[in-house]
Amino acid sequence: MINQVLLQSPVSIYALGGLGEVGKNTYCIENENNLIIIDAGVMFPEQGILGVNYVIPDYTHLKNVRSKIKALFITHGHEDHIGAIPFLLQNVNIPVIYAPKLAASLIKHKLEESRVSTKVKIVEYNEDSVIEVGDFKVQFFNVTHSIPDAFGICVDTPHGRIVTTGDFKIDLTPISEDISLNKIAKLGEEGVDLLLSDSTNAEQEGYTQSERSVIDAIFEVFSKAHGRLIISTFSSNISRIQQIVEACINFKRKIVIIGRSMETSISVSRQYGYIKVPDDTIITPDKIKDFKPNEIVILCTGSQGEPMAALSRIANGEHNMIKIVPGDTVVFSSSPIPGNTYSINLVVDQLARVGANVITNSVFSNLHASGHPSKQELRLMIKLFKPKYFMPVHGEYRMLRLHAELAQTLGIPKENTFVLANGDTLELRKHTIKEGNRVPVDNIYIDGKDITGLSTAVIKDRKLLSTDGMVAVLIAMDSRTNSILKKPEIITQGFIYPDERSIKLLNYATEMLNEDLKTLMKSKVTFGEIKNITRSTVGKILFEHTHRNPMIIPIIMNKNEGKI
């Protein structure tokens, strides 16, 4: 019998990441006593955010309710679903991580590489697993995606059933497991209160092409390439890597693996039989010279134009073992993640400059099949689950909105569809859903491996510095006599070129600030008031003459203290 206290408190569903963006998927289901997390992903920074390796969710809310956290469930092993686990573990205690076999192994490698000292129990699950977590019962169903061992998750709560599809497509000729359409239909027949569904390809009509359709294009590239082949794809796209391996075996080419994440993914996948390749097909980079160019395939990371990835370093001549030579063909077997097009184009252009023949995915070279569902697959998933309420996830705003509108055409009332932002909450009570209060969210920017990260405010400061520069204002004063000892001094960096005109402007700003400070200090003032009037006076003058807003940093030197 269900505890009456639990029936009085609703079940909350919300995302800390994954809504309005492609990446950092982190979804939570919470009630009075329990909280489970589904996925813990990273997002890679957009162009122009300098010095940042990853973007992760703000875990402030999880810290505030840490005593409720019972488990983390992982749908599959892609970085936008497991990449933030090392940072999550160093912020809150996760009693147990439930993950498919391949994802579990990738997580263990990730924690070892990150040198995370926190010990966590990792338990593998499969489609037959049923896991009781406090008041929640969790079960799973196979989906097809671009990585083996991908699952959707069904959570039964005291107030109703919640299902998330995870990342999926309905591929009837998959490289790995079939999607469990029978189990999906059975769950739908039993009743689904809320469906969370992948929205990444919600703009595309029809069906996403099968992964098997790519093999013909790959074989064609192999047959036409007379020199070395350098192929870049996602290191976690195990299905694609297996197809490339099959082509290498067929065309009698040796494989050179470049990039740490690629080496890890292939090693783990071979260990579990997801990638099948003879040992003598893989060689180390120092053995390349022992083979003809048309006997070599270099498989590397960097298909998204990441500056520090292997392909970018090869393109820029910075890789210590691989250099582009005439006759090389470079293949991008992926599509751009939103926001990465500019970075990819820079790498493509540089590869062309140094003499490579570059082939990217297009209607003429079908080198990539998405792992996400197009509209017909989205319709079928909704038809099978028949949810009462619908919440699109995993996509930018326009994708979420289109997915919600699609659900409405299938009979789900508009008021039962929810296009939410990270932090927005739904409350499920007795099979009825309404919107609840927000939880705090933010983007945390990871600089290196520092788990504290950088807040959005810090990134705004960096952008400000990169566009408008910095102005430091040095103020010497004596707090005992409440007086300015000398005129302020203004020093600029990255703001204006020090020519005659700009020197006059800075001198004028100095004079105006000096007068304002004298007026202010006719009565007792605080350091905060001095800093505020400095920013106001100098900022206003500089904007009037340059239409730019540099970061203004007042520096007060107090004679009384003998220090700044």
VENVEN-V507106 format. One line per field, one symbol per residue. ss: DSSP state (2 for helix, 1 for strand, 0 for the rest). A space follows every 50 residues. Layout:
BEGIN
ss=???
END
This chain:
BEGIN
ss=00022222001111111010100001111100001111000010000000 00011110022222022211111000002222002222200000011110 22222222222222000000111100000111100111111111000001 11111110011111000010000000000022222222220001111100 00000000002222222222222200001111000002222222222222 00011111022222222222200000002221102222220022211111 00000000022222200000000000001111000000002222222222 22200011100000000000000022222222222000111110102222 22222222200002221000000011111001111000000011110000 00010222222222222201111111110000110000111110000002 22222222222222222222000000222222222222222222220000 11111111000010
END
